[in-house]
């Protein structure tokens, strides 16, 4: 649905390719017939922009764990049929799922004996809702120790912590702390969809006089134009940004509302993360999970938001955030869990297919 799933799958495929593994990424939504995948994606986008309360109801009814993994839904069964056709054509040595619908479908096939190769789930959320969880999958790769423990308890399957999958540019160009007396640039992330209460966030930051908000509007050009019109010179509204490493290198902090890929990129760059006005469902649960793990601060109102940002500028404040992020990235890289199977007498590695 969002860009984070695609980016994680693409980065893992790139790293595996560098190790001699033939890795292919497939989008399970594109496998669905009658443009059903496009309808699902469009419906999700509409809810997040126009009726977030509806998504919250759906999330609480179907996504939140209730005693363990859920049953097989008609959508999972349909995806599984189409996925099986793809796998029979490609014949991979392992399947990696970076989206919860793919994880359900692959686990379903594996449990029924229709998938003869290992199935790994690459968890892209700090909070694992139950649609990520299917005991038919062989193992889970999780973004932090807490999520790994929760997945093991829910599925009974091996779950390992791995370093977040971000492009190497973020780790190579860490952000520098701004000097005293400088108006501090704070990035405000609205995710790839460009949703949430980011206008309110930008106004709070601008009115403080201490922070210059730069709102990342993702692919939502309507949001970018609206913010430019309403906020004027008090904030900067940007569309889809190709140079996120460069943008983060000059940032004082990131204020995020989705607990997704942008948070991991900020942590890799040494930029402190504050969660504020998170989007419903997985966004709020992910923000709370990051805060419990000590990776970010969860601000519940404007006062807490400004106080959290002010603390970053105190002696040792930025270093505390950087230390927590460094520990996260000290875990084993995701690609290290995959060992290429080299046929006897032949060069190269095995094929791997990763449904995103």
C-alpha positions as CSV (number, residue, x, y, z in Angstrom):
1,X,0.0,0.0,0.0
2,X,2.7,2.5,1.0
3,X,6.1,3.1,-0.3
4,X,7.8,1.5,2.7
5,X,6.9,-2.1,1.7
6,X,8.2,-1.5,-1.8
7,X,11.4,0.1,-0.6
8,X,12.2,-2.7,1.8
9,X,11.6,-5.4,-0.8
10,X,13.7,-3.4,-3.4
11,X,16.6,-2.9,-1.0
12,X,16.6,-6.5,0.1
13,X,16.6,-7.6,-3.6
14,X,19.5,-5.2,-4.3
15,X,21.6,-6.5,-1.5
16,X,20.9,-10.1,-2.4
17,X,21.8,-9.4,-6.0
18,X,25.2,-8.1,-4.8
19,X,25.7,-11.5,-3.1
20,X,25.0,-13.4,-6.3
21,X,21.3,-14.2,-5.6
22,X,18.8,-13.8,-8.4
23,X,16.1,-11.9,-6.6
24,X,12.8,-10.8,-8.1
25,X,10.2,-8.5,-6.6
26,X,6.5,-9.0,-7.3
27,X,3.6,-7.0,-6.0
28,X,0.8,-9.2,-4.8
29,X,-1.8,-6.5,-5.4
30,X,-0.9,-6.7,-9.1
31,X,-1.6,-10.4,-9.1
32,X,-5.3,-9.9,-8.3
33,X,-7.8,-10.1,-11.1
34,X,-10.2,-7.5,-12.4
35,X,-8.0,-4.6,-11.1
36,X,-9.0,-5.6,-7.6
37,X,-5.6,-4.7,-6.3
38,X,-5.8,-1.2,-7.7
39,X,-9.3,-0.9,-6.1
40,X,-7.9,-1.9,-2.7
41,X,-5.1,0.5,-2.9
42,X,-7.4,3.3,-4.0
43,X,-9.9,2.6,-1.3
44,X,-7.2,2.7,1.4
45,X,-5.9,6.0,0.1
46,X,-9.4,7.5,0.1
47,X,-10.0,6.3,3.7
48,X,-6.7,7.7,4.9
49,X,-7.4,11.1,3.3
50,X,-11.2,11.5,3.8
51,X,-12.4,9.0,6.5
52,X,-9.5,7.9,8.7
53,X,-12.1,6.9,11.4
54,X,-13.3,4.1,8.9
55,X,-9.8,2.7,8.7
56,X,-9.5,2.8,12.5
57,X,-12.7,0.7,12.8
58,X,-11.4,-1.8,10.2
59,X,-8.0,-2.0,11.8
60,X,-9.4,-2.6,15.3
61,X,-11.9,-5.2,14.0
62,X,-9.6,-7.3,11.7
63,X,-5.9,-6.3,12.3
64,X,-5.5,-6.2,16.1
65,X,-4.4,-9.5,17.7
66,X,-7.1,-11.5,19.4
67,X,-5.4,-14.5,20.8
68,X,-3.0,-15.2,17.9
69,X,-3.1,-15.3,14.1
70,X,-6.4,-15.1,12.3
71,X,-8.1,-17.5,9.9
72,X,-7.8,-17.5,6.1
73,X,-10.0,-14.8,4.6
74,X,-11.4,-15.0,1.1
75,X,-9.0,-12.3,0.0
76,X,-6.0,-14.4,1.3
77,X,-7.3,-17.4,-0.5
78,X,-7.6,-15.5,-3.8
79,X,-4.1,-14.0,-3.5
80,X,-2.8,-17.5,-2.6
81,X,-4.2,-19.0,-5.9
82,X,-2.6,-16.3,-8.0
83,X,0.7,-16.3,-6.1
84,X,0.9,-20.1,-6.5
85,X,0.7,-19.7,-10.3
86,X,3.6,-17.2,-10.2
87,X,5.7,-19.4,-8.0
88,X,5.2,-22.4,-10.3
89,X,6.5,-20.4,-13.2
90,X,9.4,-18.9,-11.3
91,X,10.3,-21.9,-9.1
92,X,12.2,-19.9,-6.4
93,X,14.4,-21.4,-3.7
94,X,12.7,-19.1,-1.1
95,X,9.8,-16.7,-0.8
96,X,10.1,-13.5,1.2
97,X,7.0,-11.5,2.0
98,X,7.3,-7.8,2.8
99,X,3.5,-7.1,3.0
100,X,1.0,-8.7,5.3
101,X,-1.3,-9.9,2.6
102,X,1.6,-11.7,1.0
103,X,2.6,-13.2,4.3
104,X,-0.9,-14.6,4.8
105,X,-1.0,-16.0,1.3
106,X,2.5,-17.6,1.5
107,X,1.8,-19.0,5.0
108,X,-1.5,-20.5,3.8
109,X,0.3,-22.2,0.8
110,X,3.1,-23.5,3.0
111,X,0.7,-24.9,5.6
112,X,-1.2,-26.8,2.9
113,X,2.0,-28.3,1.5
114,X,1.6,-26.3,-1.8
115,X,4.8,-24.3,-1.3
116,X,7.8,-26.7,-1.2
117,X,10.4,-24.0,-0.3
118,X,10.9,-21.9,2.8
119,X,8.7,-18.9,3.4
120,X,10.2,-15.9,5.3
121,X,8.3,-12.8,6.4
122,X,10.1,-9.5,6.4
123,X,8.2,-7.4,8.9
124,X,8.2,-3.7,8.0
125,X,6.2,-2.5,11.0
126,X,7.4,-2.0,14.6
127,X,4.0,-3.2,15.8
128,X,3.1,-6.6,14.3
129,X,-0.7,-6.8,13.8
130,X,-2.2,-10.2,13.4
131,X,-2.4,-10.1,9.6
132,X,1.3,-10.3,9.5
133,X,1.2,-13.5,11.5
134,X,0.6,-17.0,10.0
135,X,2.1,-20.1,11.6
136,X,2.6,-21.7,8.2
137,X,5.6,-19.3,7.5
138,X,9.0,-20.7,8.4
139,X,10.5,-17.6,10.1
140,X,10.1,-13.9,10.6
141,X,12.7,-11.1,10.3
142,X,11.7,-8.3,12.7
143,X,12.9,-4.7,13.0
144,X,13.6,-4.8,16.8
145,X,13.9,-7.2,19.7
146,X,10.4,-6.4,21.1
147,X,8.6,-7.2,17.8
148,X,10.7,-10.4,17.5
149,X,9.5,-11.5,21.0
150,X,5.9,-10.7,20.2
151,X,6.0,-12.6,16.9
152,X,7.6,-15.7,18.5
153,X,4.9,-15.7,21.2
154,X,2.1,-15.4,18.7
155,X,3.2,-17.8,16.0
156,X,5.6,-20.3,17.7
157,X,8.0,-19.7,14.8
158,X,11.6,-18.4,14.8
159,X,11.8,-14.6,14.8
160,X,15.1,-12.8,14.4
161,X,16.0,-9.1,14.7
162,X,17.6,-7.5,11.7
163,X,19.0,-4.1,11.0
164,X,16.5,-1.8,9.2
165,X,16.6,-2.0,5.4
166,X,17.5,1.5,4.2
167,X,19.6,2.5,1.3
168,X,23.3,2.8,2.2
169,X,23.3,6.6,1.5
170,X,21.5,7.3,4.8
171,X,24.2,5.6,6.8
172,X,27.0,7.2,4.8
173,X,25.9,10.8,5.3
174,X,24.8,11.3,9.0
175,X,23.2,14.6,9.9
176,X,25.2,17.3,11.6
177,X,23.9,19.0,14.8
178,X,22.8,22.6,14.0
179,X,24.7,25.4,15.9
180,X,23.2,27.6,18.6
181,X,21.1,30.6,17.6
182,X,20.1,29.0,14.3
183,X,16.5,28.4,13.3
184,X,16.3,24.6,13.4
185,X,14.8,22.8,10.4
186,X,12.3,20.2,11.4
187,X,11.0,17.7,8.8
188,X,7.3,16.9,9.1
189,X,6.5,13.6,7.4
190,X,3.1,12.7,5.9
191,X,4.2,9.4,4.4
192,X,4.0,8.5,0.7
193,X,0.3,9.1,0.7
194,X,0.6,12.6,2.2
195,X,-2.0,12.1,4.9
196,X,-2.6,13.1,8.5
197,X,-2.7,16.4,10.5
198,X,0.5,17.8,9.2
199,X,-0.9,21.3,8.7
200,X,-1.6,21.5,12.4
201,X,1.9,20.2,13.2
202,X,3.5,22.8,10.8
203,X,1.6,25.7,12.4
204,X,2.7,24.6,16.0
205,X,6.3,24.5,14.9
206,X,6.2,27.8,13.0
207,X,4.4,29.7,15.8
208,X,7.1,28.6,18.3
209,X,9.6,30.8,16.5
210,X,12.3,28.2,17.2
211,X,11.7,25.7,14.4
212,X,11.3,26.0,10.6
213,X,8.9,23.3,9.4
214,X,9.4,21.5,6.1
215,X,6.5,19.3,5.3
216,X,7.1,16.2,3.2
217,X,3.8,15.8,1.3
218,X,4.8,12.5,-0.5
219,X,2.8,12.0,-3.7
220,X,-0.1,14.2,-2.5
221,X,0.2,17.3,-4.8
222,X,-3.1,18.6,-3.5
223,X,-1.8,18.7,0.0
224,X,1.4,20.4,-1.1
225,X,-0.6,23.1,-2.9
226,X,-3.0,23.6,0.0
227,X,-0.2,23.9,2.5
228,X,1.7,26.4,0.3
229,X,-1.4,28.5,0.0
230,X,-2.4,28.4,3.7
231,X,1.0,28.5,5.4
232,X,2.8,30.9,3.1
233,X,6.3,31.6,4.1
234,X,5.9,30.2,7.6
235,X,6.5,26.6,6.3
236,X,7.9,24.8,3.3
237,X,5.8,22.2,1.6
238,X,7.7,19.7,-0.6
239,X,6.4,17.0,-3.0
240,X,8.0,13.6,-3.5
241,X,11.7,14.0,-2.6
242,X,14.3,11.9,-4.4
243,X,17.2,13.1,-2.2
244,X,16.0,12.2,1.2
245,X,19.6,11.5,2.5
246,X,20.5,15.1,1.6
247,X,17.3,16.5,3.2
248,X,17.9,14.6,6.4
249,X,21.5,15.6,6.5
250,X,20.4,19.2,7.3
251,X,17.5,18.4,9.6
252,X,17.4,19.0,13.4
253,X,14.6,16.4,13.9
254,X,11.8,14.5,12.2
255,X,8.2,14.8,13.3
256,X,6.5,11.7,11.9
257,X,2.9,10.4,11.9
258,X,3.2,6.8,10.4
259,X,6.2,5.0,12.1
260,X,7.3,3.8,8.6
261,X,10.2,4.0,6.3
262,X,11.0,7.7,6.9
263,X,11.6,7.0,10.6
264,X,14.1,4.3,9.8
265,X,15.9,6.6,7.3
266,X,16.0,9.3,9.9
267,X,17.4,6.9,12.5
268,X,20.1,5.8,10.0
269,X,21.0,9.4,9.5
270,X,21.2,10.1,13.2
271,X,18.2,12.4,13.1
272,X,16.0,12.2,16.3
273,X,12.3,11.1,15.7
274,X,9.3,12.5,17.5
275,X,5.8,11.0,16.8
276,X,2.9,13.4,16.8
277,X,-0.7,13.1,15.6
278,X,-0.1,9.6,14.2
279,X,-2.5,8.2,11.5
280,X,-5.0,5.7,12.8
281,X,-4.4,2.0,13.2
282,X,-0.9,0.8,12.4
283,X,0.5,4.3,12.5
284,X,-0.5,4.9,16.1
285,X,0.5,1.4,17.2
286,X,3.8,1.7,15.5
287,X,4.5,5.1,17.1
288,X,3.7,3.7,20.5
289,X,6.0,0.7,19.9
290,X,8.9,2.9,18.8
291,X,8.5,5.0,21.9
292,X,8.4,2.0,24.2
293,X,11.6,0.7,22.6
294,X,13.3,4.1,23.3
295,X,13.7,4.8,19.6
296,X,11.5,7.9,19.5
297,X,9.4,10.2,21.6
298,X,5.6,10.1,21.5
299,X,4.1,13.6,21.9
300,X,0.5,13.7,22.8
301,X,-0.1,17.5,22.5
302,X,1.6,20.6,21.2
303,X,3.3,21.3,24.6
304,X,4.8,17.8,24.6
305,X,5.9,18.2,21.0
306,X,7.8,21.4,21.6
307,X,9.3,20.1,24.8
308,X,10.5,17.0,23.1
309,X,12.2,19.1,20.4
310,X,13.7,21.4,22.9
311,X,15.2,18.5,24.8
312,X,17.0,17.4,21.7
313,X,19.0,20.6,21.7
314,X,20.1,20.2,25.4
315,X,23.6,18.7,26.2
316,X,23.5,15.0,25.4
317,X,19.9,15.1,24.0
318,X,20.8,14.3,20.4
319,X,23.4,11.8,21.4
320,X,20.8,9.8,23.4
321,X,18.6,9.4,20.3
322,X,21.7,8.5,18.2
323,X,22.7,5.8,20.6
324,X,19.3,4.1,20.5
325,X,19.3,4.2,16.7
326,X,22.9,2.9,16.5
327,X,21.9,-0.1,18.6
328,X,19.1,-0.8,16.1
329,X,21.4,-0.8,13.2
330,X,24.0,-3.0,15.0
331,X,21.8,-6.0,14.4
332,X,22.5,-8.5,11.7
333,X,21.7,-7.2,8.2
334,X,18.6,-8.8,6.6
335,X,20.5,-10.2,3.7
336,X,22.8,-12.2,6.0
337,X,19.9,-14.6,6.8
338,X,19.8,-15.8,3.2
339,X,22.5,-18.2,2.1
340,X,22.8,-18.7,-1.7
341,X,22.3,-22.3,-2.8
342,X,25.0,-22.9,-5.4
343,X,24.3,-25.9,-7.7
344,X,27.2,-28.4,-7.9
345,X,29.7,-27.3,-10.5
346,X,27.9,-24.1,-11.4
347,X,28.7,-20.4,-10.5
348,X,26.3,-18.0,-8.9
349,X,23.5,-18.4,-6.4
350,X,19.9,-19.3,-6.0
351,X,16.8,-17.5,-7.2
352,X,14.6,-15.8,-4.7
353,X,11.2,-14.3,-5.2
354,X,9.9,-11.6,-2.8
355,X,6.2,-10.7,-2.9
356,X,6.1,-7.1,-1.8
